[in-house]
Amino acid sequence: MSASAAVRAWLDAESASFTAICGEKFTHAEVIMTAVGTVAVLYVSALAVVVASWLAGVAL
């Protein structure tokens, strides 16, 4: 089994922890996408605060 096939198999495997917490079947790929999306939203939110304070002339 090649490395890419092993990674693909792991990504397609069920995430036991998320499945137990949520009661639905989730794969490792879905968990990773959720984490990346959450970090992106937090980053955009922080950037919005910085830009808004800069536009308002308020020092952080």
PQR file of N, CA, C, O and H, with PARSE charges and radii, in Angstrom:
ATOM      1  N   MET A   1       0.851  -1.175   0.000 -0.4000 1.5000
ATOM      2  CA  MET A   1       0.000   0.000   0.000 -0.0000 2.0000
ATOM      3  C   MET A   1       0.896   1.237   0.000  0.5500 1.7000
ATOM      4  O   MET A   1       1.809   1.365   0.816 -0.5500 1.4000
ATOM      5  N   SER A   2       0.615   2.130  -0.922 -0.4000 1.5000
ATOM      6  CA  SER A   2       1.415   3.351  -1.008 -0.0000 2.0000
ATOM      7  C   SER A   2       1.003   4.325   0.087  0.5500 1.7000
ATOM      8  O   SER A   2      -0.025   4.160   0.744 -0.5500 1.4000
ATOM      9  H   SER A   2      -0.126   2.026  -1.585  0.4000 1.0000
ATOM     10  N   ALA A   3       1.834   5.340   0.260 -0.4000 1.5000
ATOM     11  CA  ALA A   3       1.565   6.331   1.297 -0.0000 2.0000
ATOM     12  C   ALA A   3       0.272   7.088   1.004  0.5500 1.7000
ATOM     13  O   ALA A   3      -0.512   7.343   1.919 -0.5500 1.4000
ATOM     14  H   ALA A   3       2.669   5.474  -0.274  0.4000 1.0000
ATOM     15  N   SER A   4       0.040   7.448  -0.248 -0.4000 1.5000
ATOM     16  CA  SER A   4      -1.178   8.190  -0.578 -0.0000 2.0000
ATOM     17  C   SER A   4      -2.423   7.325  -0.389  0.5500 1.7000
ATOM     18  O   SER A   4      -3.475   7.833  -0.002 -0.5500 1.4000
ATOM     19  H   SER A   4       0.677   7.242  -0.991  0.4000 1.0000
ATOM     20  N   ALA A   5      -2.312   6.038  -0.656 -0.4000 1.5000
ATOM     21  CA  ALA A   5      -3.445   5.138  -0.435 -0.0000 2.0000
ATOM     22  C   ALA A   5      -3.719   4.977   1.060  0.5500 1.7000
ATOM     23  O   ALA A   5      -4.873   4.886   1.480 -0.5500 1.4000
ATOM     24  H   ALA A   5      -1.458   5.626  -0.971  0.4000 1.0000
ATOM     25  N   ALA A   6      -2.656   4.944   1.857 -0.4000 1.5000
ATOM     26  CA  ALA A   6      -2.828   4.832   3.311 -0.0000 2.0000
ATOM     27  C   ALA A   6      -3.473   6.088   3.879  0.5500 1.7000
ATOM     28  O   ALA A   6      -4.343   6.005   4.746 -0.5500 1.4000
ATOM     29  H   ALA A   6      -1.719   5.018   1.516  0.4000 1.0000
ATOM     30  N   VAL A   7      -3.052   7.245   3.395 -0.4000 1.5000
ATOM     31  CA  VAL A   7      -3.640   8.513   3.851 -0.0000 2.0000
ATOM     32  C   VAL A   7      -5.099   8.583   3.429  0.5500 1.7000
ATOM     33  O   VAL A   7      -5.952   8.982   4.222 -0.5500 1.4000
ATOM     34  H   VAL A   7      -2.345   7.313   2.690  0.4000 1.0000
ATOM     35  N   ARG A   8      -5.399   8.201   2.188 -0.4000 1.5000
ATOM     36  CA  ARG A   8      -6.784   8.212   1.703 -0.0000 2.0000
ATOM     37  C   ARG A   8      -7.654   7.279   2.540  0.5500 1.7000
ATOM     38  O   ARG A   8      -8.789   7.616   2.875 -0.5500 1.4000
ATOM     39  H   ARG A   8      -4.706   7.878   1.544  0.4000 1.0000
ATOM     40  N   ALA A   9      -7.117   6.102   2.878 -0.4000 1.5000
ATOM     41  CA  ALA A   9      -7.881   5.149   3.704 -0.0000 2.0000
ATOM     42  C   ALA A   9      -8.147   5.733   5.087  0.5500 1.7000
ATOM     43  O   ALA A   9      -9.243   5.579   5.627 -0.5500 1.4000
ATOM     44  H   ALA A   9      -6.194   5.828   2.606  0.4000 1.0000
ATOM     45  N   TRP A  10      -7.143   6.406   5.667 -0.4000 1.5000
ATOM     46  CA  TRP A  10      -7.330   7.016   6.987 -0.0000 2.0000
ATOM     47  C   TRP A  10      -8.355   8.143   6.925  0.5500 1.7000
ATOM     48  O   TRP A  10      -9.207   8.258   7.806 -0.5500 1.4000
ATOM     49  H   TRP A  10      -6.253   6.531   5.229  0.4000 1.0000
ATOM     50  N   LEU A  11      -8.275   8.983   5.875 -0.4000 1.5000
ATOM     51  CA  LEU A  11      -9.222  10.088   5.740 -0.0000 2.0000
ATOM     52  C   LEU A  11     -10.653   9.591   5.577  0.5500 1.7000
ATOM     53  O   LEU A  11     -11.592  10.226   6.056 -0.5500 1.4000
ATOM     54  H   LEU A  11      -7.584   8.889   5.159  0.4000 1.0000
ATOM     55  N   ASP A  12     -10.820   8.459   4.903 -0.4000 1.5000
ATOM     56  CA  ASP A  12     -12.158   7.905   4.678 -0.0000 2.0000
ATOM     57  C   ASP A  12     -12.663   7.073   5.853  0.5500 1.7000
ATOM     58  O   ASP A  12     -13.828   6.675   5.870 -0.5500 1.4000
ATOM     59  H   ASP A  12     -10.057   7.943   4.513  0.4000 1.0000
ATOM     60  N   ALA A  13     -11.809   6.805   6.831 -0.4000 1.5000
ATOM     61  CA  ALA A  13     -12.208   6.000   7.986 -0.0000 2.0000
ATOM     62  C   ALA A  13     -13.065   6.827   8.937  0.5500 1.7000
ATOM     63  O   ALA A  13     -12.998   8.056   8.948 -0.5500 1.4000
ATOM     64  H   ALA A  13     -10.862   7.127   6.818  0.4000 1.0000
ATOM     65  N   GLU A  14     -13.863   6.137   9.726 -0.4000 1.5000
ATOM     66  CA  GLU A  14     -14.754   6.799  10.672 -0.0000 2.0000
ATOM     67  C   GLU A  14     -13.971   7.370  11.846  0.5500 1.7000
ATOM     68  O   GLU A  14     -13.074   6.722  12.386 -0.5500 1.4000
ATOM     69  H   GLU A  14     -13.917   5.138   9.717  0.4000 1.0000
ATOM     70  N   SER A  15     -14.325   8.598  12.235 -0.4000 1.5000
ATOM     71  CA  SER A  15     -13.744   9.229  13.418 -0.0000 2.0000
ATOM     72  C   SER A  15     -14.578   8.812  14.622  0.5500 1.7000
ATOM     73  O   SER A  15     -15.706   9.273  14.798 -0.5500 1.4000
ATOM     74  H   SER A  15     -15.053   9.124  11.797  0.4000 1.0000
ATOM     75  N   ALA A  16     -14.019   7.947  15.438 -0.4000 1.5000
ATOM     76  CA  ALA A  16     -14.766   7.388  16.565 -0.0000 2.0000
ATOM     77  C   ALA A  16     -15.192   8.465  17.564  0.5500 1.7000
ATOM     78  O   ALA A  16     -16.302   8.414  18.094 -0.5500 1.4000
ATOM     79  H   ALA A  16     -13.103   7.573  15.295  0.4000 1.0000
ATOM     80  N   SER A  17     -14.323   9.429  17.821 -0.4000 1.5000
ATOM     81  CA  SER A  17     -14.644  10.451  18.828 -0.0000 2.0000
ATOM     82  C   SER A  17     -15.789  11.356  18.364  0.5500 1.7000
ATOM     83  O   SER A  17     -16.735  11.571  19.122 -0.5500 1.4000
ATOM     84  H   SER A  17     -13.422   9.471  17.391  0.4000 1.0000
ATOM     85  N   PHE A  18     -15.730  11.891  17.138 -0.4000 1.5000
ATOM     86  CA  PHE A  18     -16.809  12.741  16.648 -0.0000 2.0000
ATOM     87  C   PHE A  18     -18.100  11.955  16.486  0.5500 1.7000
ATOM     88  O   PHE A  18     -19.184  12.479  16.744 -0.5500 1.4000
ATOM     89  H   PHE A  18     -14.962  11.716  16.522  0.4000 1.0000
ATOM     90  N   THR A  19     -17.993  10.708  16.062 -0.4000 1.5000
ATOM     91  CA  THR A  19     -19.174   9.871  15.921 -0.0000 2.0000
ATOM     92  C   THR A  19     -19.833   9.643  17.267  0.5500 1.7000
ATOM     93  O   THR A  19     -21.060   9.674  17.369 -0.5500 1.4000
ATOM     94  H   THR A  19     -17.112  10.282  15.852  0.4000 1.0000
ATOM     95  N   ALA A  20     -19.038   9.414  18.305 -0.4000 1.5000
ATOM     96  CA  ALA A  20     -19.583   9.195  19.646 -0.0000 2.0000
ATOM     97  C   ALA A  20     -20.197  10.476  20.209  0.5500 1.7000
ATOM     98  O   ALA A  20     -21.248  10.429  20.849 -0.5500 1.4000
ATOM     99  H   ALA A  20     -18.041   9.389  18.222  0.4000 1.0000
ATOM    100  N   ILE A  21     -19.553  11.612  19.976 -0.4000 1.5000
ATOM    101  CA  ILE A  21     -20.050  12.879  20.513 -0.0000 2.0000
ATOM    102  C   ILE A  21     -21.340  13.303  19.824  0.5500 1.7000
ATOM    103  O   ILE A  21     -22.289  13.723  20.486 -0.5500 1.4000
ATOM    104  H   ILE A  21     -18.700  11.650  19.457  0.4000 1.0000
ATOM    105  N   CYS A  22     -21.379  13.197  18.502 -0.4000 1.5000
ATOM    106  CA  CYS A  22     -22.517  13.720  17.736 -0.0000 2.0000
ATOM    107  C   CYS A  22     -23.616  12.700  17.475  0.5500 1.7000
ATOM    108  O   CYS A  22     -24.753  13.078  17.192 -0.5500 1.4000
ATOM    109  H   CYS A  22     -20.608  12.855  17.965  0.4000 1.0000
ATOM    110  N   GLY A  23     -23.298  11.429  17.565 -0.4000 1.5000
ATOM    111  CA  GLY A  23     -24.292  10.409  17.311 -0.0000 2.0000
ATOM    112  C   GLY A  23     -24.528  10.132  15.839  0.5500 1.7000
ATOM    113  O   GLY A  23     -25.444   9.386  15.493 -0.5500 1.4000
ATOM    114  H   GLY A  23     -22.374  11.122  17.794  0.4000 1.0000
ATOM    115  N   GLU A  24     -23.724  10.715  14.967 -0.4000 1.5000
ATOM    116  CA  GLU A  24     -23.777  10.465  13.529 -0.0000 2.0000
ATOM    117  C   GLU A  24     -22.400  10.037  13.068  0.5500 1.7000
ATOM    118  O   GLU A  24     -21.410  10.276  13.759 -0.5500 1.4000
ATOM    119  H   GLU A  24     -22.980  11.321  15.248  0.4000 1.0000
ATOM    120  N   LYS A  25     -22.327   9.408  11.911 -0.4000 1.5000
ATOM    121  CA  LYS A  25     -21.041   8.944  11.391 -0.0000 2.0000
ATOM    122  C   LYS A  25     -20.298  10.109  10.732  0.5500 1.7000
ATOM    123  O   LYS A  25     -20.827  10.773   9.841 -0.5500 1.4000
ATOM    124  H   LYS A  25     -23.131   9.214  11.349  0.4000 1.0000
ATOM    125  N   PHE A  26     -19.068  10.342  11.183 -0.4000 1.5000
ATOM    126  CA  PHE A  26     -18.192  11.347  10.594 -0.0000 2.0000
ATOM    127  C   PHE A  26     -16.865  10.693  10.231  0.5500 1.7000
ATOM    128  O   PHE A  26     -16.377   9.823  10.952 -0.5500 1.4000
ATOM    129  H   PHE A  26     -18.639   9.803  11.907  0.4000 1.0000
ATOM    130  N   THR A  27     -16.281  11.119   9.103 -0.4000 1.5000
ATOM    131  CA  THR A  27     -14.965  10.613   8.710 -0.0000 2.0000
ATOM    132  C   THR A  27     -13.889  11.578   9.197  0.5500 1.7000
ATOM    133  O   THR A  27     -14.179  12.709   9.587 -0.5500 1.4000
ATOM    134  H   THR A  27     -16.678  11.825   8.517  0.4000 1.0000
ATOM    135  N   HIS A  28     -12.652  11.115   9.169 -0.4000 1.5000
ATOM    136  CA  HIS A  28     -11.536  11.982   9.549 -0.0000 2.0000
ATOM    137  C   HIS A  28     -11.461  13.197   8.620  0.5500 1.7000
ATOM    138  O   HIS A  28     -11.134  14.294   9.073 -0.5500 1.4000
ATOM    139  H   HIS A  28     -12.417  10.196   8.853  0.4000 1.0000
ATOM    140  N   ALA A  29     -11.757  13.021   7.341 -0.4000 1.5000
ATOM    141  CA  ALA A  29     -11.716  14.140   6.390 -0.0000 2.0000
ATOM    142  C   ALA A  29     -12.724  15.212   6.774  0.5500 1.7000
ATOM    143  O   ALA A  29     -12.421  16.402   6.696 -0.5500 1.4000
ATOM    144  H   ALA A  29     -12.023  12.130   6.973  0.4000 1.0000
ATOM    145  N   GLU A  30     -13.917  14.805   7.187 -0.4000 1.5000
ATOM    146  CA  GLU A  30     -14.935  15.776   7.599 -0.0000 2.0000
ATOM    147  C   GLU A  30     -14.519  16.513   8.863  0.5500 1.7000
ATOM    148  O   GLU A  30     -14.790  17.706   9.003 -0.5500 1.4000
ATOM    149  H   GLU A  30     -14.163  13.837   7.251  0.4000 1.0000
ATOM    150  N   VAL A  31     -13.871  15.820   9.776 -0.4000 1.5000
ATOM    151  CA  VAL A  31     -13.391  16.455  11.006 -0.0000 2.0000
ATOM    152  C   VAL A  31     -12.321  17.489  10.677  0.5500 1.7000
ATOM    153  O   VAL A  31     -12.329  18.587  11.235 -0.5500 1.4000
ATOM    154  H   VAL A  31     -13.651  14.851   9.663  0.4000 1.0000
ATOM    155  N   ILE A  32     -11.412  17.152   9.786 -0.4000 1.5000
ATOM    156  CA  ILE A  32     -10.346  18.082   9.391 -0.0000 2.0000
ATOM    157  C   ILE A  32     -10.948  19.298   8.690  0.5500 1.7000
ATOM    158  O   ILE A  32     -10.536  20.428   8.954 -0.5500 1.4000
ATOM    159  H   ILE A  32     -11.406  16.260   9.334  0.4000 1.0000
ATOM    160  N   MET A  33     -11.923  19.080   7.795 -0.4000 1.5000
ATOM    161  CA  MET A  33     -12.562  20.211   7.112 -0.0000 2.0000
ATOM    162  C   MET A  33     -13.278  21.128   8.104  0.5500 1.7000
ATOM    163  O   MET A  33     -13.271  22.348   7.942 -0.5500 1.4000
ATOM    164  H   MET A  33     -12.258  18.162   7.580  0.4000 1.0000
ATOM    165  N   THR A  34     -13.889  20.544   9.118 -0.4000 1.5000
ATOM    166  CA  THR A  34     -14.558  21.339  10.144 -0.0000 2.0000
ATOM    167  C   THR A  34     -13.550  22.180  10.923  0.5500 1.7000
ATOM    168  O   THR A  34     -13.801  23.354  11.193 -0.5500 1.4000
ATOM    169  H   THR A  34     -13.895  19.553   9.249  0.4000 1.0000
ATOM    170  N   ALA A  35     -12.418  21.591  11.282 -0.4000 1.5000
ATOM    171  CA  ALA A  35     -11.386  22.315  12.025 -0.0000 2.0000
ATOM    172  C   ALA A  35     -10.812  23.455  11.186  0.5500 1.7000
ATOM    173  O   ALA A  35     -10.626  24.564  11.686 -0.5500 1.4000
ATOM    174  H   ALA A  35     -12.214  20.637  11.062  0.4000 1.0000
ATOM    175  N   VAL A  36     -10.532  23.184   9.918 -0.4000 1.5000
ATOM    176  CA  VAL A  36      -9.987  24.221   9.029 -0.0000 2.0000
ATOM    177  C   VAL A  36     -10.999  25.349   8.843  0.5500 1.7000
ATOM    178  O   VAL A  36     -10.628  26.523   8.849 -0.5500 1.4000
ATOM    179  H   VAL A  36     -10.683  22.283   9.512  0.4000 1.0000
ATOM    180  N   GLY A  37     -12.259  25.003   8.680 -0.4000 1.5000
ATOM    181  CA  GLY A  37     -13.303  26.022   8.537 -0.0000 2.0000
ATOM    182  C   GLY A  37     -13.441  26.872   9.778  0.5500 1.7000
ATOM    183  O   GLY A  37     -13.630  28.084   9.679 -0.5500 1.4000
ATOM    184  H   GLY A  37     -12.560  24.049   8.676  0.4000 1.0000
ATOM    185  N   THR A  38     -13.350  26.257  10.951 -0.4000 1.5000
ATOM    186  CA  THR A  38     -13.442  26.992  12.209 -0.0000 2.0000
ATOM    187  C   THR A  38     -12.277  27.965  12.358  0.5500 1.7000
ATOM    188  O   THR A  38     -12.471  29.115  12.753 -0.5500 1.4000
ATOM    189  H   THR A  38     -13.196  25.272  11.031  0.4000 1.0000
ATOM    190  N   VAL A  39     -11.085  27.512  12.045 -0.4000 1.5000
ATOM    191  CA  VAL A  39      -9.902  28.387  12.120 -0.0000 2.0000
ATOM    192  C   VAL A  39     -10.037  29.537  11.122  0.5500 1.7000
ATOM    193  O   VAL A  39      -9.669  30.668  11.438 -0.5500 1.4000
ATOM    194  H   VAL A  39     -10.928  26.578  11.724  0.4000 1.0000
ATOM    195  N   ALA A  40     -10.552  29.270   9.938 -0.4000 1.5000
ATOM    196  CA  ALA A  40     -10.723  30.327   8.939 -0.0000 2.0000
ATOM    197  C   ALA A  40     -11.721  31.383   9.419  0.5500 1.7000
ATOM    198  O   ALA A  40     -11.486  32.579   9.244 -0.5500 1.4000
ATOM    199  H   ALA A  40     -10.851  28.351   9.681  0.4000 1.0000
ATOM    200  N   VAL A  41     -12.820  30.955  10.015 -0.4000 1.5000
ATOM    201  CA  VAL A  41     -13.813  31.903  10.527 -0.0000 2.0000
ATOM    202  C   VAL A  41     -13.211  32.746  11.651  0.5500 1.7000
ATOM    203  O   VAL A  41     -13.426  33.957  11.700 -0.5500 1.4000
ATOM    204  H   VAL A  41     -13.011  29.984  10.156  0.4000 1.0000
ATOM    205  N   LEU A  42     -12.465  32.118  12.546 -0.4000 1.5000
ATOM    206  CA  LEU A  42     -11.830  32.867  13.633 -0.0000 2.0000
ATOM    207  C   LEU A  42     -10.812  33.871  13.101  0.5500 1.7000
ATOM    208  O   LEU A  42     -10.721  34.990  13.604 -0.5500 1.4000
ATOM    209  H   LEU A  42     -12.290  31.134  12.506  0.4000 1.0000
ATOM    210  N   TYR A  43     -10.051  33.474  12.089 -0.4000 1.5000
ATOM    211  CA  TYR A  43      -9.060  34.363  11.491 -0.0000 2.0000
ATOM    212  C   TYR A  43      -9.742  35.567  10.846  0.5500 1.7000
ATOM    213  O   TYR A  43      -9.313  36.704  11.043 -0.5500 1.4000
ATOM    214  H   TYR A  43     -10.126  32.565  11.680  0.4000 1.0000
ATOM    215  N   VAL A  44     -10.796  35.322  10.081 -0.4000 1.5000
ATOM    216  CA  VAL A  44     -11.510  36.423   9.426 -0.0000 2.0000
ATOM    217  C   VAL A  44     -12.134  37.341  10.467  0.5500 1.7000
ATOM    218  O   VAL A  44     -12.140  38.560  10.293 -0.5500 1.4000
ATOM    219  H   VAL A  44     -11.144  34.399   9.920  0.4000 1.0000
ATOM    220  N   SER A  45     -12.655  36.776  11.537 -0.4000 1.5000
ATOM    221  CA  SER A  45     -13.246  37.592  12.606 -0.0000 2.0000
ATOM    222  C   SER A  45     -12.195  38.484  13.255  0.5500 1.7000
ATOM    223  O   SER A  45     -12.442  39.669  13.481 -0.5500 1.4000
ATOM    224  H   SER A  45     -12.650  35.786  11.679  0.4000 1.0000
ATOM    225  N   ALA A  46     -11.034  37.929  13.556 -0.4000 1.5000
ATOM    226  CA  ALA A  46      -9.957  38.717  14.159 -0.0000 2.0000
ATOM    227  C   ALA A  46      -9.480  39.792  13.200  0.5500 1.7000
ATOM    228  O   ALA A  46      -9.203  40.918  13.612 -0.5500 1.4000
ATOM    229  H   ALA A  46     -10.833  36.967  13.373  0.4000 1.0000
ATOM    230  N   LEU A  47      -9.384  39.454  11.932 -0.4000 1.5000
ATOM    231  CA  LEU A  47      -8.968  40.433  10.929 -0.0000 2.0000
ATOM    232  C   LEU A  47      -9.997  41.556  10.822  0.5500 1.7000
ATOM    233  O   LEU A  47      -9.629  42.719  10.659 -0.5500 1.4000
ATOM    234  H   LEU A  47      -9.609  38.539  11.597  0.4000 1.0000
ATOM    235  N   ALA A  48     -11.274  41.217  10.913 -0.4000 1.5000
ATOM    236  CA  ALA A  48     -12.331  42.232  10.853 -0.0000 2.0000
ATOM    237  C   ALA A  48     -12.236  43.185  12.035  0.5500 1.7000
ATOM    238  O   ALA A  48     -12.454  44.387  11.878 -0.5500 1.4000
ATOM    239  H   ALA A  48     -11.573  40.272  11.045  0.4000 1.0000
ATOM    240  N   VAL A  49     -11.915  42.670  13.210 -0.4000 1.5000
ATOM    241  CA  VAL A  49     -11.757  43.527  14.390 -0.0000 2.0000
ATOM    242  C   VAL A  49     -10.592  44.481  14.200  0.5500 1.7000
ATOM    243  O   VAL A  49     -10.696  45.663  14.527 -0.5500 1.4000
ATOM    244  H   VAL A  49     -11.737  41.695  13.338  0.4000 1.0000
ATOM    245  N   VAL A  50      -9.491  43.980  13.679 -0.4000 1.5000
ATOM    246  CA  VAL A  50      -8.312  44.819  13.458 -0.0000 2.0000
ATOM    247  C   VAL A  50      -8.618  45.903  12.430  0.5500 1.7000
ATOM    248  O   VAL A  50      -8.285  47.069  12.638 -0.5500 1.4000
ATOM    249  H   VAL A  50      -9.407  43.020  13.413  0.4000 1.0000
ATOM    250  N   VAL A  51      -9.244  45.524  11.330 -0.4000 1.5000
ATOM    251  CA  VAL A  51      -9.567  46.513  10.284 -0.0000 2.0000
ATOM    252  C   VAL A  51     -10.574  47.530  10.795  0.5500 1.7000
ATOM    253  O   VAL A  51     -10.434  48.722  10.523 -0.5500 1.4000
ATOM    254  H   VAL A  51      -9.514  44.576  11.161  0.4000 1.0000
ATOM    255  N   ALA A  52     -11.588  47.083  11.530 -0.4000 1.5000
ATOM    256  CA  ALA A  52     -12.597  48.017  12.055 -0.0000 2.0000
ATOM    257  C   ALA A  52     -11.974  49.002  13.041  0.5500 1.7000
ATOM    258  O   ALA A  52     -12.305  50.188  13.029 -0.5500 1.4000
ATOM    259  H   ALA A  52     -11.702  46.114  11.751  0.4000 1.0000
ATOM    260  N   SER A  53     -11.079  48.519  13.887 -0.4000 1.5000
ATOM    261  CA  SER A  53     -10.446  49.426  14.840 -0.0000 2.0000
ATOM    262  C   SER A  53      -9.499  50.389  14.130  0.5500 1.7000
ATOM    263  O   SER A  53      -9.352  51.537  14.548 -0.5500 1.4000
ATOM    264  H   SER A  53     -10.810  47.556  13.897  0.4000 1.0000
ATOM    265  N   TRP A  54      -8.854  49.923  13.054 -0.4000 1.5000
ATOM    266  CA  TRP A  54      -7.971  50.788  12.277 -0.0000 2.0000
ATOM    267  C   TRP A  54      -8.794  51.875  11.588  0.5500 1.7000
ATOM    268  O   TRP A  54      -8.395  53.039  11.567 -0.5500 1.4000
ATOM    269  H   TRP A  54      -8.973  48.990  12.715  0.4000 1.0000
ATOM    270  N   LEU A  55      -9.943  51.497  11.024 -0.4000 1.5000
ATOM    271  CA  LEU A  55     -10.795  52.473  10.351 -0.0000 2.0000
ATOM    272  C   LEU A  55     -11.377  53.479  11.350  0.5500 1.7000
ATOM    273  O   LEU A  55     -11.588  54.643  11.009 -0.5500 1.4000
ATOM    274  H   LEU A  55     -10.268  50.551  11.041  0.4000 1.0000
ATOM    275  N   ALA A  56     -11.631  53.036  12.564 -0.4000 1.5000
ATOM    276  CA  ALA A  56     -12.183  53.928  13.577 -0.0000 2.0000
ATOM    277  C   ALA A  56     -11.108  54.754  14.256  0.5500 1.7000
ATOM    278  O   ALA A  56     -11.424  55.680  15.003 -0.5500 1.4000
ATOM    279  H   ALA A  56     -11.459  52.090  12.841  0.4000 1.0000
ATOM    280  N   GLY A  57      -9.858  54.442  14.014 -0.4000 1.5000
ATOM    281  CA  GLY A  57      -8.759  55.177  14.612 -0.0000 2.0000
ATOM    282  C   GLY A  57      -8.491  54.808  16.057  0.5500 1.7000
ATOM    283  O   GLY A  57      -7.910  55.599  16.800 -0.5500 1.4000
ATOM    284  H   GLY A  57      -9.601  53.689  13.408  0.4000 1.0000
ATOM    285  N   VAL A  58      -8.906  53.621  16.466 -0.4000 1.5000
ATOM    286  CA  VAL A  58      -8.720  53.157  17.827 -0.0000 2.0000
ATOM    287  C   VAL A  58      -7.485  52.280  17.885  0.5500 1.7000
ATOM    288  O   VAL A  58      -7.315  51.388  17.053 -0.5500 1.4000
ATOM    289  H   VAL A  58      -9.379  52.979  15.862  0.4000 1.0000
ATOM    290  N   ALA A  59      -6.611  52.525  18.869 -0.4000 1.5000
ATOM    291  CA  ALA A  59      -5.420  51.694  19.022 -0.0000 2.0000
ATOM    292  C   ALA A  59      -5.797  50.414  19.752  0.5500 1.7000
ATOM    293  O   ALA A  59      -6.532  50.438  20.739 -0.5500 1.4000
ATOM    294  H   ALA A  59      -6.749  53.249  19.545  0.4000 1.0000
ATOM    295  N   LEU A  60      -5.285  49.308  19.254 -0.4000 1.5000
ATOM    296  CA  LEU A  60      -5.554  48.027  19.907 -0.0000 2.0000
ATOM    297  C   LEU A  60      -4.652  47.828  21.098  0.5500 1.7000
ATOM    298  O   LEU A  60      -4.737  46.802  21.772 -0.5500 1.4000
ATOM    299  H   LEU A  60      -4.688  49.289  18.452  0.4000 1.0000
TER
END
